[in-house]
Amino acid sequence: MYNPATQTCCQGKIIDDKTKIVPCGESCYDPSTQSCCKGQVYDGLMWGECKGICFNREKQVCCEGYPVNGSRCLSTCHGVQYNPDTQSCCNGKILDGRYWGACGEECYDKMTQSCCNNKTFEGPNWKECGNTCYDSEKQFCSQGKVYEGKGAQFCGGATFDPTTHSCCKGVIYEGFGYQPCGDVCYHPKTQSCCQEQVFEGLGYQPCGDSCYNPKTESCCQKQVFEGTGFQKCGDTCYNPKTQTCCRGKVLEGKTDCKY
């Protein structure tokens, strides 16, 4: 006979301390030091069930119904676990290396190959151009067509090197930096664009319907005068260095204006 208040009966055996031993399947176990999983006794308290499978929670994790060694779940590739730090999943296949990608029905190495229009090319610099592909290290794309030459550009009906030439209004010019000026082009380092006209030299400014160079000319009353310093005198202009303005009239020479 046993006392159910202080004892327990486990698998036909009387246990004096009922708090220490409990049934587990066809066995008995101590829940303070052991685990019971699916009727099996395991030493330790960290055992659990993962979709019908017993696993050690100190050394494994339950990932999508499968116990996996380690402290975190790995990615899956069509139901198969893989390590994304060292492997890739491509078109249902696990490949060594992190940088594999899908290209159509194939796989390519993103570090050494390119994928363009679902085709694999050797080299990492292939790009799409219209309905075809080109190597941007050796060719360039303009208006959907491929041309030979790295970094070249299209201008009118020809190609040019933008580091040594300019394209302006469909015309190629030798030298960098040509810009439009009306119907023509000019080089802003040596020329001026004023009133849609090109002038040799820098600094030309508008004066009425024309332009003038303030270093050698004057703009007065919307008219251009040779020489600097011209000023208004009545309805006209005069040069105070060689002329006199007297009551709105220009007098030749430097003289006093008598009233």
C-alpha positions in Angstrom: 0.0 0.0 0.0 1.1 3.5 -0.6 0.0 6.9 0.6 -1.2 9.0 -2.4 -0.8 12.2 -0.3 3.0 11.7 0.0 3.8 9.0 -2.5 3.2 8.3 -6.2 2.9 5.2 -8.2 4.9 5.3 -11.5 5.0 2.3 -13.8 4.2 -0.1 -11.0 6.7 1.4 -8.6 6.0 3.3 -5.4 8.0 6.6 -5.2 8.2 8.3 -1.8 8.5 11.9 -3.1 5.6 12.4 -5.6 6.9 15.8 -6.7 10.1 14.4 -8.2 9.0 11.5 -10.3 6.2 11.5 -13.0 5.3 9.2 -15.8 6.7 9.6 -19.3 5.5 7.0 -21.8 6.4 3.7 -20.3 9.1 5.2 -18.1 9.3 7.7 -15.2 11.4 10.8 -15.0 12.4 13.6 -12.7 11.0 16.9 -14.1 13.6 18.9 -12.1 16.5 17.4 -14.0 15.0 15.7 -17.0 12.6 16.3 -19.9 9.8 14.2 -21.4 9.3 14.4 -25.2 7.0 12.1 -27.1 7.2 9.4 -24.4 11.0 9.5 -24.3 13.1 10.6 -21.3 16.0 13.0 -22.0 18.6 14.3 -19.5 18.4 18.0 -19.1 15.5 20.6 -19.1 16.0 22.1 -22.5 14.4 19.4 -24.6 11.3 20.2 -26.7 9.2 19.1 -29.7 9.6 20.5 -33.2 6.8 19.2 -35.4 6.9 15.7 -34.0 10.7 15.6 -33.6 12.5 16.0 -30.2 15.4 18.5 -30.1 17.7 20.1 -27.6 16.9 23.8 -27.3 20.3 24.6 -26.0 22.0 23.5 -29.2 19.3 23.6 -31.8 16.4 25.7 -33.1 13.1 24.7 -34.7 13.0 26.0 -38.2 9.9 25.4 -40.4 9.3 22.1 -38.5 12.9 20.9 -38.6 15.5 21.0 -35.8 18.6 22.8 -37.0 22.0 22.9 -35.2 22.9 26.5 -34.1 21.2 29.5 -32.5 19.2 30.8 -35.5 17.2 29.6 -38.4 18.8 29.5 -41.8 17.2 30.3 -45.1 15.6 27.6 -47.2 16.1 26.8 -50.9 13.1 24.8 -52.2 12.7 23.3 -48.7 16.5 22.7 -48.1 18.3 24.7 -45.5 21.4 26.7 -46.6 23.6 29.4 -45.1 23.2 32.7 -46.9 26.5 34.0 -45.4 28.4 31.5 -47.5 25.9 30.1 -50.0 23.3 31.2 -52.5 20.0 29.8 -53.6 19.5 30.1 -57.4 16.8 28.5 -59.4 16.2 25.9 -56.7 20.0 25.0 -56.5 22.3 25.7 -53.5 25.6 27.1 -54.8 28.8 27.9 -52.8 29.4 31.7 -52.6 27.1 34.6 -51.7 26.9 36.4 -55.0 25.1 34.0 -57.3 21.9 35.2 -59.0 19.3 33.9 -61.4 19.6 34.8 -65.1 16.8 33.3 -67.0 17.0 29.6 -66.3 20.7 29.8 -65.6 22.8 31.1 -62.6 25.6 33.6 -62.8 28.3 35.0 -60.5 27.5 38.7 -59.9 31.2 39.4 -59.1 32.6 38.1 -62.5 29.6 37.9 -64.8 26.6 40.0 -66.0 23.0 39.1 -66.7 21.5 41.0 -69.6 18.2 40.1 -71.5 18.2 36.8 -69.6 21.7 35.9 -71.0 25.0 35.5 -69.1 28.0 37.4 -70.2 31.6 37.2 -69.0 32.6 40.4 -67.1 30.6 42.5 -64.6 29.9 45.5 -66.9 27.4 44.3 -69.5 24.3 46.5 -69.8 21.1 46.6 -71.9 21.0 48.8 -75.0 17.7 48.6 -77.0 17.2 44.9 -77.9 20.9 43.9 -77.4 23.6 44.1 -74.8 27.0 45.9 -74.6 30.2 45.9 -72.5 30.3 49.4 -70.9 34.1 49.0 -70.4 34.7 49.0 -74.2 31.5 50.3 -75.8 28.7 52.8 -75.3 25.0 53.0 -76.0 23.2 55.9 -77.7 19.7 56.0 -79.0 19.3 52.2 -78.7 22.5 51.4 -80.7 25.9 50.1 -79.6 29.1 51.9 -80.6 32.7 51.1 -80.0 34.7 53.1 -77.5 34.6 53.5 -73.8 32.9 56.7 -72.6 32.3 58.0 -76.1 29.0 59.8 -76.9 26.8 60.3 -79.9 26.5 63.6 -81.7 24.6 64.0 -85.0 25.7 61.1 -87.1 29.1 60.4 -85.5 30.7 59.6 -82.1 33.1 61.7 -80.1 35.2 61.7 -76.9 33.6 64.1 -74.4 36.9 64.6 -72.6 38.5 66.2 -75.7 35.6 67.3 -77.9 32.2 68.9 -77.5 28.8 68.3 -79.1 26.8 71.4 -79.8 23.7 71.6 -81.9 24.6 68.3 -83.6 28.1 69.4 -84.5 31.4 68.1 -83.0 33.9 70.7 -82.0 37.5 70.2 -81.0 37.9 71.2 -77.4 35.7 70.8 -74.3 32.9 73.1 -73.3 31.3 74.5 -76.5 27.8 75.9 -75.9 24.9 77.2 -78.1 24.6 80.8 -78.9 21.7 81.5 -81.2 22.1 79.4 -84.3 25.8 78.8 -83.7 28.1 77.6 -80.9 30.9 79.4 -79.0 33.6 78.6 -76.5 33.0 80.5 -73.2 36.7 80.5 -72.3 37.7 82.6 -75.3 34.4 84.0 -76.7 31.3 85.8 -75.6 27.7 85.2 -76.5 25.7 88.4 -76.6 22.3 89.0 -78.2 22.6 85.5 -79.8 25.9 86.6 -81.5 29.4 85.3 -81.0 32.2 87.9 -80.2 35.9 87.1 -79.9 37.0 87.8 -76.4 35.3 87.8 -73.0 33.0 90.2 -71.2 30.8 91.5 -74.1 27.6 93.0 -72.8 24.3 94.2 -74.4 23.9 97.8 -75.5 20.6 98.5 -77.2 20.3 96.1 -80.1 24.1 95.6 -80.2 26.9 94.5 -77.9 30.1 96.2 -76.6 33.3 95.4 -74.9 33.4 97.5 -71.7 37.2 97.2 -71.7 37.6 99.2 -74.9 34.1 100.7 -75.6 31.3 102.6 -73.9 27.5 102.1 -74.0 25.6 105.4 -73.8 22.1 106.1 -74.9 21.9 102.5 -76.2 24.7 103.3 -78.6 28.3 101.9 -78.8 31.2 104.4 -78.7 34.9 103.6 -79.3 36.7 104.3 -76.1 35.8 104.1 -72.4 34.1 106.7 -70.2 31.5 108.2 -72.6 28.7 110.0 -70.7 25.3 111.4 -71.5 25.0 115.0 -72.8 21.5 116.1 -73.7 20.3 113.7 -76.4 23.8 112.5 -77.3 27.0 111.4 -75.6 30.5 112.8 -75.2 34.0 111.8 -74.1 34.8 113.9 -71.0 38.5 113.3 -71.6 38.5 115.3 -74.9 35.1 117.0 -75.0 32.9 119.3 -72.9 29.2 119.1 -72.3 27.6 122.5 -72.2 23.9 123.0 -71.8 23.1 119.7 -73.6 25.6 120.3 -76.4 29.0 118.7 -77.0 31.9 121.0 -77.5 35.2 119.8 -78.8 38.1 120.2 -76.5 38.3 120.8 -72.7 36.8 124.3 -72.1 34.7 126.1 -69.7 31.0 126.2 -70.3 29.8 129.8 -70.4 26.2 130.5 -69.5 
